[in-house]
Amino acid sequence: MSERDFVPPVEQVDNCDVDPLSSFDYGGVARFRLNFEAEERQLIVRLLDEMKDLLTSEPNERTAPLLHRLFPPAFHDDEEKEAEYQRLMREELVASRVAAVDSVSLLLMEEGRTLGEGETMAFMQSINAIRLVLGTMLNITDDESAEEADVNDSPEHSLYGYLGWVLEWTVTALSRG
């Protein structure tokens, strides 16, 4: 495949790409397209389903560290305030993440559909959440351990790198908007 054949996984599209007859005007609002093969879509949807299961399960000894990166403490130095914050906000934070995961899963099912900025942001946040959990599982905590992960040849490390690549292209597409 030549460089000209490359299609980024996420790209900004203009109105002519969305509607070649220009019969619908999006009012200059940026639109985005997800360019994934069917297998990639299925993989991401499966990962999103696993994320939803993790989010909706009761935290336990195995899952609590994975959720910690998704819901970091708001009050590091005050356990009482942190407990109150978690009591008041945790359910809402989980519901928000689950809603984003559900909407992104549906978006991935609709091949060729263009997305608005909000939908693209939800996609980015959901992919980032998967990557944070995977990074926790792989013991990636900083840039140095991420660089070490780049040279590791396991499927999990490859997936971590792939998700980072997708995030990079999503940020690039959004920054052009």
Secondary structure, DSSP 4 states (H G I P E B T S, - for coil): --GGG---SEEEE-HHHH-TT--S--TT--EEEE---HHHHHHHHHHHHHHHHHHHSPP-TTTHHHHHTTS--S-SS-HHHHHHHHHHHHHHHHHHHHHHHHHHHHHHHSTT-EE-HHHHHHHHHHHHHHHHHHHHHTT--SHHHHHHHHH--SHHHHHHHHHHHHHHHHHHHHHH-
